[in-house]
Amino acid sequence: MIVCITEKPSVARDIAAILGANDRHDGYYEGNNYQVTWTFGHLCTLKEPADYSPLWKNWSLAQLPMLPERFGIKLIDDKGIEKQFNVIKQLIENASEVVNCGDAGQEGELIQRWVMQKAEIKCPVKRLWISSLTNEAIKEGFQTLKPAAEYDNLYYAGLSRAIGDWILGMNATRLYSLKYASKNYSSKSNVLSIGRVQTPTLALIVQRHQEIENFTPKDYWELKTTYREAVFSATAGKYETEQQASEALAKITGQPLTITDVSEKKGKEAPPRLFDLTSLQVECNKKWGWTADDTLKLIQSLYEKKVTTYPRVDTTYLPDDIYPKIPQILRQMSPYTQWTAGILNNGKIPKTKKVFDNSKVTDHHAIIPTGQNPAQLIGVERQLYHLIALRFIAAFYPDCEFMQTTAMADVAGEKFKAVGKVITKNGWRDLYSSDSNSKDNDTDNSDSRILPPLKTGESGPHTPDLAKKQTQPPKPYTEGTLLRAMESAGKTVDDEELREAMKENGIGRPSTRAAIIETLFRRGYISRKGKSIAASQAGIALIDIIEEELLKSAKLTGLWENKLRRIERGSYSANDFINDLKALINDIVIRVLNDNSLRRIEVEQSGKSQNPDKAEKVKSPRQAKPRIKSLTEIKCPICNQGYILKGKSAYGCSRFREGCHLRLDFSEYQPDLSPQRLSTAISKKFKKK
């Protein structure tokens, strides 16, 4: 009997139907010489400290670092999990062969391997490796089953990651909690949680908070002038003093503007890249404010409903062997015939390196539709599918072509410049302009201006304008921009080799970043303010107290990701990786224990008995509310999403293009009010309403 082990009951049902295992039993399907069973994700986990030694049950600095000679796994303590595991174990004992049908990724490999190890498997094992759950993909996958040994390195990398997280998380969490938590700290209550991914992610948010807090706005002046409805900007740039700006304004007032040069340049804009998981999460957060976790759950659902391919990917490319399948996928996308017909009728579908590149694809390719009918989808699932479908179709449309015009002008010796862009062929933009559901599509460039016909040597009157402005602080992270920061954390690393590894993986993996962000929210280290993410006082205090840069910088994650990728390729030893981490945590323990600063973070008791290695909520001493130093810190009282802008005759909301109608006339709110006084005045007025 051949036993197939999937990661979910729904996948088991689909595979069983294809294999002819139609008889349902308690915990598995059977038929046609197959038995198809399932896990519920993780059934096993690494052992906890107390499982290795009774001395590690109670938290003690004297017992750190905790470094087992050999790491072991155990069944998760749950009756339902225990029951299903016993079903799997019994099936494996009588199997002639086992097929690992877990999710085709590092985590999926780890989940299934642990279950098979715990069940003491002795028969041969093969691996099903597929990128979608369509019937065709499953059938093709079973025709090309691989020996499990071909994926050993993938398992070693996943195991090394899990053991590394245990070494750092278990030891550093106990170390910092015992050393820096308040005196009434209890190991059965809340702790100061440290993690390989969560701590550097929190550090990014805290760093941005400090950049905003410490930002001092500076006034500057911009000189522009309008000639024949074309807006020209002074090439001198920003004027740092009002006197310089006023002198320049006086110099050009009443003097004619002369066009000194007009140049045109043709340009092309390629279609936007296909989606990987991170770019999909970023786009959904930008368009609709969805959290990274919301998007991950929705795209996982679309995958399980067979309408899109495997979602937990970090590439925006397709392999060459997908190219012959593209016409069939497009033909099957019947709801999109109005957009696909042009591609299919043009003969050969274009193949470019921006879409197809084997060197940029590892385990899986970019997220694309499978061609299955999406009629079953409703609401936000339909919305998400539509986003992916349009992006996929656009990849095979022609480039958008445009003509960029640059005009140079002179007014009494002062140089000015105007730039405009005219689209000459819409190309892939036709796909979005004809789509009624994509009116908020971000591919439209609202900054492109169309210039009137201008000729070198022409001259005439113009209308100058001098605007006083202020430098703006960095914007708070949204979940979208935080995901991008996690993905590109390599920019904070000087070493080229590490930066290359960080480019591909950054802080964490695409499949786990949403969970890391949610963990930080749950532990009270960060909070949401509209779409923005803010560090809590607890989060700020925690990062402040950690002096070990390796615990909160991108460098540690870069080192890990570099080595883990090498383990996957078979060019680095998992044992060396784990031994390096043991040496690292040993050094960290010694340095923290030698800290005699007596610093403390007050731990807020929750009143609940919690797992001391998971749940924590810290509270730092209360601080005075910081003064508002910039208009961008004042939230719009109408929509609660935008911030205050200063116009020519009134204050307004940054989301005026989205329809927010806030208007605060200068007759009531003086234009020279400080940000703090303006905020107070707005609060008083809108509190009464």
MOTA-V148566 format. One record per pair of residues at least 12 apart in sequence whose C-alpha atoms are under 7 Angstrom apart, sorted by the first residue. I is the first residue (numbers start at 1). J is the second residue. If there is no record, write none. Layout:
# MOTA-V148566
I|J, I|J
This chain:
# MOTA-V148566
1|33, 1|34, 1|95, 1|96, 1|97, 2|33, 2|34, 2|35, 2|95, 2|96, 2|97, 2|98, 3|34, 3|35, 3|36, 3|91, 3|92, 3|95, 3|97, 3|98, 3|99, 4|35, 4|36, 4|37, 4|98, 4|99, 4|100, 4|101, 5|36, 5|37, 5|38, 5|99, 5|100, 5|101, 5|102, 6|37, 6|38, 6|39, 6|100, 6|101, 6|102, 7|38, 7|39, 7|40, 7|41, 7|102, 7|103, 8|38, 8|39, 8|40, 8|41, 9|38, 12|36, 12|37, 12|38, 16|29, 16|36, 20|32, 21|34, 21|35, 27|84, 27|87, 37|88, 41|111, 42|111, 43|75, 43|76, 43|81, 43|115, 44|73, 44|74, 44|75, 44|76, 44|114, 44|115, 45|73, 45|74, 45|75, 45|76, 46|72, 46|73, 46|74, 47|72, 47|73, 47|74, 52|68, 59|174, 59|187, 61|175, 61|178, 64|171, 65|171, 65|586, 65|589, 66|171, 89|119, 92|121, 95|123, 96|123, 97|123, 97|124, 97|125, 98|124, 98|125, 98|126, 99|125, 99|126, 99|127, 99|128, 100|112, 100|125, 100|126, 100|127, 100|128, 101|127, 101|128, 104|129, 104|130, 106|154, 106|155, 106|158, 107|158, 109|155, 110|155, 110|158, 110|159, 125|147, 125|148, 126|145, 126|146, 126|147, 126|148, 127|145, 127|146, 127|147, 127|148, 128|141, 128|142, 128|145, 128|146, 129|141, 131|309, 131|310, 131|364, 132|303, 132|306, 132|308, 132|309, 132|310, 133|303, 133|304, 133|306, 134|306, 153|567, 153|568, 153|569, 153|570, 154|568, 156|567, 156|574, 157|564, 157|567, 157|568, 160|574, 160|578, 164|578, 164|581, 165|196, 168|195, 168|196, 168|585, 169|194, 169|195, 169|196, 170|613, 172|194, 173|192, 173|193, 173|194, 173|613, 175|589, 176|192, 177|191, 177|192, 180|599, 180|600, 180|601, 181|600, 181|601, 181|602, 181|603, 182|600, 182|601, 182|602, 182|603, 185|603, 187|612, 188|609, 188|610, 188|611, 188|612, 189|605, 189|608, 189|609, 189|610, 189|612, 190|603, 190|605, 190|612, 190|615, 190|616, 190|617, 191|612, 191|615, 191|616, 191|617, 192|616, 192|618, 193|616, 196|551, 196|557, 197|507, 197|508, 198|516, 199|551, 199|552, 200|551, 200|552, 200|553, 200|554, 201|486, 203|543, 203|552, 205|535, 206|535, 206|540, 208|476, 209|535, 212|473, 212|474, 215|473, 217|470, 217|471, 217|472, 217|630, 218|470, 218|471, 219|240, 219|468, 219|469, 219|470, 219|471, 220|238, 220|239, 220|240, 220|241, 220|468, 220|469, 220|470, 221|238, 221|239, 221|240, 221|242, 221|245, 221|466, 221|467, 221|468, 221|469, 222|237, 222|238, 222|239, 222|466, 222|467, 222|468, 223|465, 223|466, 223|467, 224|464, 224|465, 224|466, 225|462, 225|463, 225|464, 225|465, 226|462, 226|463, 226|464, 227|461, 227|462, 227|463, 230|451, 230|452, 231|418, 232|416, 232|417, 232|418, 233|416, 233|417, 233|418, 234|415, 234|416, 234|417, 235|415, 235|416, 235|417, 251|412, 252|411, 252|412, 253|464, 255|411, 255|412, 256|411, 256|459, 256|460, 256|461, 256|462, 257|409, 257|410, 257|411, 257|459, 257|460, 257|461, 257|462, 258|409, 258|410, 258|411, 258|457, 258|458, 258|459, 258|460, 259|408, 259|409, 259|410, 259|455, 259|456, 259|457, 259|458, 259|459, 260|408, 260|409, 260|410, 260|456, 260|457, 261|407, 261|408, 261|456, 262|406, 262|407, 262|408, 262|455, 262|456, 263|405, 263|406, 263|407, 264|403, 264|404, 264|405, 264|406, 265|403, 265|404, 265|405, 266|402, 266|403, 266|404, 267|401, 267|402, 267|403, 268|399, 268|400, 268|401, 268|402, 269|399, 269|400, 269|401, 270|399, 270|400, 271|394, 271|395, 271|399, 271|428, 273|316, 274|316, 274|317, 274|366, 274|367, 274|391, 274|392, 275|316, 275|366, 275|367, 276|313, 276|314, 276|315, 276|316, 276|366, 276|367, 277|311, 277|312, 277|313, 277|314, 277|510, 278|483, 278|510, 281|295, 281|480, 282|480, 282|483, 285|479, 285|480, 286|480, 289|531, 291|479, 292|479, 292|514, 293|514, 293|515, 298|381, 299|311, 306|370, 306|372, 307|369, 307|370, 307|371, 307|372, 307|373, 307|374, 308|367, 308|368, 308|369, 308|370, 309|367, 309|368, 309|369, 309|370, 310|367, 311|367, 312|510, 312|511, 313|364, 313|365, 313|366, 313|510, 314|510, 315|360, 315|361, 315|365, 315|366, 316|365, 316|366, 317|355, 317|356, 317|357, 317|360, 317|361, 317|365, 317|366, 318|355, 318|356, 318|357, 318|361, 318|365, 318|366, 319|356, 319|357, 319|358, 319|361, 319|365, 320|356, 320|357, 320|358, 327|344, 329|370, 329|371, 330|371, 332|371, 332|372, 333|371, 333|373, 339|431, 340|393, 343|396, 343|397, 349|396, 350|396, 368|388, 368|392, 369|389, 394|428, 394|431, 397|427, 397|428, 398|427, 398|428, 399|427, 399|428, 400|425, 400|426, 400|427, 400|428, 400|429, 401|423, 401|424, 401|425, 401|426, 402|421, 402|422, 402|423, 402|424, 402|425, 403|421, 403|422, 403|423, 403|424, 404|420, 404|421, 404|422, 405|419, 405|420, 405|421, 406|418, 406|419, 406|420, 407|419, 420|448, 420|449, 420|450, 420|451, 421|448, 421|449, 421|450, 422|450, 476|532, 476|533, 476|534, 477|532, 477|533, 478|531, 478|532, 478|533, 479|533, 486|506, 486|507, 487|503, 487|505, 487|506, 487|507, 488|502, 488|503, 488|506, 489|502, 489|506, 489|507, 489|554, 490|502, 490|503, 490|506, 490|554, 492|554, 493|554, 493|555, 498|558, 498|559, 498|562, 501|558, 501|561, 501|562, 502|558, 505|561, 506|558, 507|554, 507|557, 523|615, 523|616, 523|617, 524|536, 524|617, 525|538, 525|539, 526|539, 530|640, 530|641, 531|641, 537|619, 537|620, 538|618, 538|619, 538|620, 541|620, 601|619, 601|620, 602|618, 602|619, 602|620, 603|617, 603|618, 603|619, 604|617, 604|618, 604|619, 627|676, 628|675, 628|676, 629|675, 629|676, 630|675, 631|644, 631|645, 631|675, 632|644, 634|679, 636|653, 637|686, 638|662, 639|660, 642|654, 642|655, 649|665, 649|666, 650|663, 650|664, 650|665, 650|666, 651|663, 651|664, 651|665, 652|664
